């Protein structure tokens, strides 16, 4: 979704997101997606690339989220250690996260953790699991959207 005036009116940035961040907030009646939201999950403080959180848990102030997001999305960059990112995901999953995606643009895959299950690897036209009432998303569509955002 491009960062246009029209999209900002339909999907306004949350108070926890810096203005002009470039990635409009996605929002349903139940959930809100926030880019780089600090999550306090003792003994760590995690900052997922995207946190999808029950709207009731977000305050009006620019403050960290207490606890793990319901759904976290990480985008693996070439300079990141896959093991470090997976450790962050596992820490969140063991503290309440219900769904986690690790998007690997290079391999054109999305690793998905759902609840206590081992990760599943999705690719190409596979439909990814989501939380809430979102339209179906394929790996191909998610990779395309991710590429567009990282190339800005």
N, C-alpha and C positions, 0 to 999 in steps of 0.2 A: 504494500500500500504506500503510495508516494506521500511525502510530507507536504501536502497542499493546504491552503487556507480552508477549502471545503472539507477536507478530511479532518482537519483540526477542529472544525465546528461540530462534526459528527462524532468524532472520537477525541475529545479534549485530553490534553496531557494531564496526568495526575499531579498533585502537588509534590509527589516524591520524585518526579522526573524533571530534569533541568529543561528549561525552555530552549527550543531550537535543537533538541537532541536529534531530530531527524527521523524518528520512528514513532509515528502516532500511536497512542495507546489503543489497544484493542479492548473492547468491553462488551460483556453480555449482561443480562440481568443479574447473574450470579457472580461472575468472575471479572477481574480486571488484570490485564497484562501490563507489567511495568519493566522497562529496560533498566538493568543494572541497579536493582533495589538491594540495598544491604539487608541481609537477614541475620539476626542474632540467634545462633543455635549453639549454646554453650557446649564445649568450651571454645568454639570457633565463631568467627564472623564471616559469612559467605556472601559473595556478590555474583549470583548467576547472571548470565547474559540477559535472560528474560525470566521473570518470575510471574506466574499466573496465580493470583491470590483471590480468595473469597472477598468480595467487595466490603463485607462487614468488618474485615480485619484491618483495612486501610484507614488511617486517620486523616484528618485535614491538614496536619502539619507535615513538614518535610523531615521525616524521622525514619529510622530503620524499622523493619518488620521484626517483631518479636516471635521467633520460631521459624519453622521451615515453610516455604511456599507449598501450596497444594500441588503445583506442577512447575517444574523448572526445565528450562531449555538452555543448553550450552551449545555453542558453536565452536568446534575444534579449529584452532588456528595452527598454521604450520610450526610456530615456535612453542606451542604448548605440549606438555607431556600428557599423553592419553591417560596414563596412570593417575596423575594428579587430578585431572578432571573427573575421572571415575571415582576417586576417593571423595571428592566434594559431593558428587551425586549420591554415593552410598551413605555418607554422613546425613544428608538431607532425607533420604529414604528411611533411615533408621530413626528419624525424628519427626515423622509425620507427612513427608511428601508422598503423594499418591501416584504420581506419574512423572517420569523424567525422560527427556530426549537429549541425546548427544548427536548433533548434526555434524557429519564428516563430509565436507564438500569435496575433498580430494577423491574419496572412495565412492561418492554418490550414494551414501548410506545414512540411515538414521538408526542409532541404537536406542532401544526403548526399554525402560524398566517400568513395570506396572505392579505396584504393591510389593509383595515379598518375592516375586518371581525373578528368575534369572533374566538377563537382558535378551531381547529378541532383536535381530537385525532385519530392517526393512529396506527395500530398494525399489527403484523405478516407479512402477504403477501401484505398488502396495499402498493400501489406505492405512494411515497412521491412527492409533488410538488417541482420543482427546478427552477432555473433561468438559461437561456442559453441552450446550446445544450449538455446536459449531458445524459448519458445512464440512463435508468430507475433504480431507487433505491427503494428497499423495506425496510420496517422497520427492518425486520429480518437481511438483509444484513448490514444496518447501525449499528444496535446493535452489530453484530459480529465484524465489523471493529472497533467500539468504544472500545469494550472489549479488543481486541488485543492491541490497542494503550495504554489503561490505565493500562494494566498488565505489560508493559515493565519497 
